[in-house]
Amino acid sequence: QVQLVESGGGLVQAGGSLRLSCAASGSIFRIDAMGWYRQTPGKQRELVADITNGGSTNYKDSVKGRFTISRDNAKNTVYLQMNSLKLEDTAVYYCNLKGRTSILRATMNYWGQGTQVSVSS
């Protein structure tokens, strides 16, 4: 079992900042990558940013230069610093972990419960 606990969502005015955190715990043998996805009603969940075990990052084009993903490997925690927030950033943000629970298990996707980020004008 892998548990992902998110925190840091909330309501912020456009141009403001928020920092999301996600701590992973449980039977984790290896983490390949951690990241953040977001979803709005009626739309598919989309990748916002992710970071590999080696520190390589990947961002959705619309958040480049505004969002920064980072990771504390010792704490199995990933962060998303969101600056210059826009109305269109409003969504439920989900933490994602790609990894395995044992050497015999395949790599799987694990998800947090989601945290609401709302940006107002």
ZITA-V198673 format. One line per field, one symbol per residue. psi: psi as a letter, one per 20 degrees, with the letter a starting at -180 (. if undefined). A space follows every 50 residues. Layout:
psi=???
//
This chain:
psi=ppppoqrirapqqpiaqqpqqopqrbmogpphqqaprqpqpiqqpqpgqr prhijpqpqpgiipihqpqrqnhhjlpqqooorlqrhiiprpppqqpoaq iriiqqprpqqriqpppppq.
//
